[in-house]
Amino acid sequence: MADLDPEDAKLVTLARSARARTGAAEGAAVRDSDGRTYAAATVTLPSLSLTALQAAVAAAVSSGVRTLEAAAVVTEESTLDSASLAAVADLSPDAPVHHADPAGALHG
């Protein structure tokens, strides 16, 4: 994470924490244009399924956010789900999405 801006590194830390706290497959965090952060984990219910990034974006949007500055996802998967990336792009097509493994090492 040494290559990341400190605010983006914070997103990775929040995403790791959300994943670890719930034991979910993924954790994610987003930062809005005011610097507020929203973290979430994968949601898997019989009636609702969201990736961690979709859940974090939903939390932000439900709080009135219209623009995202950046996002981070922590997962063991080698690629990110296109629906997750689309959720960020719906608000901010140019926002970077950092992809890290559970130890916090960045992919790509």
C-alpha positions in Angstrom: 0.0 0.0 0.0 3.1 2.2 0.0 2.2 3.2 -3.6 -1.2 4.6 -2.6 -2.1 8.1 -1.5 -2.8 7.9 2.3 -6.5 8.5 1.8 -6.7 5.6 -0.7 -4.7 3.4 1.7 -7.3 4.2 4.3 -9.9 2.8 2.0 -8.0 -0.5 1.7 -7.7 -0.6 5.5 -11.5 0.0 5.9 -12.3 -2.7 3.3 -10.0 -5.2 5.0 -11.6 -4.5 8.3 -15.2 -4.9 7.0 -14.2 -8.2 5.4 -12.5 -9.5 8.6 -15.2 -8.3 10.9 -18.0 -10.2 9.1 -16.0 -13.1 7.6 -17.4 -12.2 4.2 -15.8 -13.0 0.9 -15.2 -9.4 0.2 -14.9 -6.0 1.9 -15.1 -2.7 0.2 -14.9 1.0 1.0 -15.7 4.2 -1.0 -14.9 7.8 -0.4 -17.2 10.6 -1.5 -16.3 14.1 -2.8 -16.5 15.5 0.8 -14.0 12.9 2.1 -16.6 10.8 4.0 -16.1 7.0 3.8 -18.5 4.1 3.6 -17.5 0.5 4.2 -19.4 -2.7 3.6 -19.0 -6.4 3.2 -20.6 -8.9 0.8 -24.3 -9.4 1.4 -25.7 -12.9 0.8 -29.3 -13.3 1.8 -32.0 -15.5 0.3 -33.7 -12.3 -0.9 -30.7 -10.0 -1.6 -27.2 -10.4 -2.9 -24.7 -7.6 -3.2 -21.0 -7.5 -3.8 -19.2 -5.6 -1.1 -18.6 -2.7 -3.5 -22.2 -2.6 -4.5 -23.1 -2.5 -0.8 -20.7 0.3 0.0 -22.0 2.3 -3.0 -25.5 1.7 -1.8 -24.6 2.9 1.7 -23.1 6.1 0.2 -26.0 6.7 -2.1 -28.6 6.2 0.7 -26.7 8.9 2.6 -27.1 11.4 -0.3 -23.8 10.9 -2.1 -23.7 11.8 -5.8 -20.0 11.6 -6.5 -17.2 9.2 -5.5 -13.5 10.0 -5.4 -12.2 6.5 -5.0 -13.0 2.9 -3.9 -11.2 -0.2 -2.7 -12.1 -3.8 -2.7 -10.4 -6.6 -0.7 -11.0 -10.1 -2.0 -9.2 -13.3 -2.7 -10.5 -13.1 -6.3 -8.0 -12.1 -9.0 -10.4 -9.9 -10.8 -13.3 -7.6 -9.8 -16.9 -8.3 -10.7 -18.2 -6.1 -13.5 -21.3 -5.3 -11.6 -19.2 -4.0 -8.7 -17.2 -1.7 -11.1 -20.5 -0.6 -12.7 -21.9 0.6 -9.4 -18.9 2.9 -9.0 -19.1 4.0 -12.6 -22.7 5.0 -12.2 -21.6 7.8 -9.9 -18.1 8.5 -11.1 -16.8 6.8 -14.2 -13.2 8.0 -13.6 -13.0 7.1 -9.9 -10.1 4.7 -9.3 -11.0 1.3 -7.8 -8.1 -0.2 -5.9 -8.1 -4.0 -5.8 -6.2 -5.7 -2.9 -5.8 -9.2 -1.5 -6.8 -9.9 2.2 -3.2 -9.0 3.3 -3.6 -5.6 1.7 -1.3 -6.2 -1.3 -2.5 -4.4 -4.4 -3.3 -6.2 -7.6 -2.2 -4.8 -10.9 
